[in-house]
Amino acid sequence: MKARHPWAAGLAGYLLDLSRFANGAPANLHSLMKYRVIRALAKRVGATCLIETGTLHGVTAARCARVFETVLTVELDAQLAARAAALLAKYRNVTVYQGDAVALLPQLLAHPGAGKSVVFLDAHYCGGNTARGEVPEPAIAELDILARSRDRIAGIVIDDFRCFGVEDGFPSKAQLLAAAEAYFPHPDFAIRALCDQIVIERMARC
Ligand SMILES: C[S@@+](CC[C@H](N)C(=O)[O-])C[C@H]1O[C@@H](n2cnc3c(N)ncnc32)[C@H](O)[C@@H]1O
């Protein structure tokens, strides 16, 4: 059978997500819709940088390279990171880091391009040859680090909310939300659940 073009696969997943929305059915968003969530958040908050933890093949980083001035992405698996870096080399505004997101996040946040950032937290084992860090789902440790550079954070998208409290070693949903509320409190930030994601958004001051 002929392999589907990645563009067609992206569109098929997007249309499936739309149909699930329209029918009120649960949707674990496909990559194109995830990108659109990130892009819409970035437009609302005026972000110029995307920080992504968990690069995998660089699909989201490549899409975001066209809308952010700076894209910084970190992947734990050395082979995946090298392959993504090669694929993303044509985007001069993208930097791929290899290592554990928890260890490297402070370095990414200190990057001169990371002034007003949207952060996509997506670093965890997802089957096949992907990596499993010391902490299987480091979102809470990542939120802790991000909170220490809160001034640079315009928004955060935490992916795969359904897996919290379900997958081995993932903190519970309640623990994740408690951390989000503690580190990014109202009224400076709004926290929303959107399908399978938690979206944290900096609120404009009146
Ligand atoms: C769900 S995939 C990322 C998908 C990617 N964000 C995208 O939108 O195309 C998760 C990736 O995180 C990587 N990973 C797992 N633990 C990590 C960690 N502690 N630090 C950085 N990357 C990690 C895995 O190897 C895997 O490639």
The ligand as a MOL file (V3000), in Angstrom:
LIG
                    3D

  0  0  0     0  0            999 V3000
M  V30 BEGIN CTAB
M  V30 COUNTS 27 29 0 0 0
M  V30 BEGIN ATOM
M  V30 1 C 4.6880 12.5440 22.8780 0
M  V30 2 S 6.3120 12.5750 22.2560 0 CHG=1
M  V30 3 C 6.5550 14.2520 21.7690 0
M  V30 4 C 5.7840 14.6670 20.5130 0
M  V30 5 C 6.1630 16.0500 20.0230 0
M  V30 6 N 6.0600 17.0200 21.1040 0
M  V30 7 C 5.2800 16.4840 18.8930 0
M  V30 8 O 4.3540 17.2760 19.1140 0
M  V30 9 O 5.4950 16.0310 17.7490 0 CHG=-1
M  V30 10 C 7.2730 12.5040 23.7260 0
M  V30 11 C 8.7690 12.5840 23.5020 0
M  V30 12 O 9.3760 12.9200 24.7620 0
M  V30 13 C 10.6250 12.2680 24.8480 0
M  V30 14 N 10.9860 12.2590 26.2810 0
M  V30 15 C 10.6210 11.3830 27.2600 0
M  V30 16 N 11.0800 11.7610 28.4550 0
M  V30 17 C 11.7650 12.9240 28.2580 0
M  V30 18 C 12.4700 13.8160 29.1130 0
M  V30 19 N 12.5560 13.5980 30.4280 0
M  V30 20 N 13.0570 14.8990 28.5620 0
M  V30 21 C 12.9810 15.1480 27.2130 0
M  V30 22 N 12.3210 14.3270 26.3570 0
M  V30 23 C 11.7060 13.2380 26.8670 0
M  V30 24 C 10.3680 10.9090 24.2350 0
M  V30 25 O 11.5590 10.3060 23.7910 0
M  V30 26 C 9.4190 11.2910 23.0820 0
M  V30 27 O 10.1420 11.4990 21.8930 0
M  V30 END ATOM
M  V30 BEGIN BOND
M  V30 1 1 1 2
M  V30 2 1 2 3
M  V30 3 1 2 10
M  V30 4 1 3 4
M  V30 5 1 4 5
M  V30 6 1 5 6
M  V30 7 1 5 7
M  V30 8 2 7 8
M  V30 9 1 7 9
M  V30 10 1 10 11
M  V30 11 1 11 12
M  V30 12 1 11 26
M  V30 13 1 12 13
M  V30 14 1 13 14
M  V30 15 1 13 24
M  V30 16 1 14 15
M  V30 17 1 14 23
M  V30 18 2 15 16
M  V30 19 1 16 17
M  V30 20 1 17 18
M  V30 21 2 17 23
M  V30 22 1 18 19
M  V30 23 2 18 20
M  V30 24 1 20 21
M  V30 25 2 21 22
M  V30 26 1 22 23
M  V30 27 1 24 25
M  V30 28 1 24 26
M  V30 29 1 26 27
M  V30 END BOND
M  V30 END CTAB
M  END
